[in-house]
Amino acid sequence: MTTLTQENYYEDTNYLTNSRYKRYQQCQAKAYAVDKGDWVEERDETPLLLGNYVHSYFESPEAHEQFLAENGDKILAKTGKNKGKPKADFVIGDKMIDSLANDDGFGRLYHGFSEDDVQKELIVYGEIEGVPVKGKLDSVNLTRGYFVDLKTMKSIYSEEWNAELKQRVPAAVNNILGFGYHGQLGLYRNLLKQMTGQEFRPYIVAVSKETMPDKEILEIDNDWLDEGLDQLKENIVDVWNVIQSKQKPTACERCDYCRSKKKLGKVVSLTQLINN
Ligand SMILES: [Zn+2]
């Protein structure tokens, strides 16, 4: 098995990541086609870049500089009166950074006290149901036994409908459950336990992309962490078998990839449509 390093982490495909697992959960057929190079996902890169812009700042000055060197052309204006400053989409990134950088509570949590052993971008790995899995943690305080994941989101408290819970919830709830962060943090906690033998407490520092960014330290209750990890355990072997071409990928029949393969034949009744 490959030894994971900061250099080979993203190229490595011997270990499953939570995000790759999530893609297979959404649609196996599409994820498989993307992995094989048969389908190119069209998506807006801005949210990912904005997230990495904020992340790299709190990782280290060197990481932020390297991120800007690699992505500066997409982030900084090349001409006009704002030359060298962030483009409109990324101005909010600077506000998010300021909001956290000037917050002592955040600093203590994310960077720890001076005597603490705090690791940024720590690679964790292990096995879940016999499947090799890896992850990268934003900040791990090995002295105090907790880790922190920084999440950028549209809003924390604006109310949204949650179809599964059948109630209105703060946007952060939809963000966490929708992206499966409870499973991700449950997984990371499990991998840290495999590596160190210790139980770590996971925290999310949420920061919003609103004109005046909101922020909050969120803790995911144990029941939710367990539920997220249990869901992952139920499906991970299936996903791994598909990735290794031991099992045919199933199609969701709804996503853009599946629509591109769609051929008409069977007739759908109104009742079937309602019960869909
Ligand atoms: Zn699909």
Residues whose N, C-alpha, C, O or C-beta is under 5 A from the ligand:
A	BS01	ZN	C27 K30 A251 C252 E253 R254 C255 C258
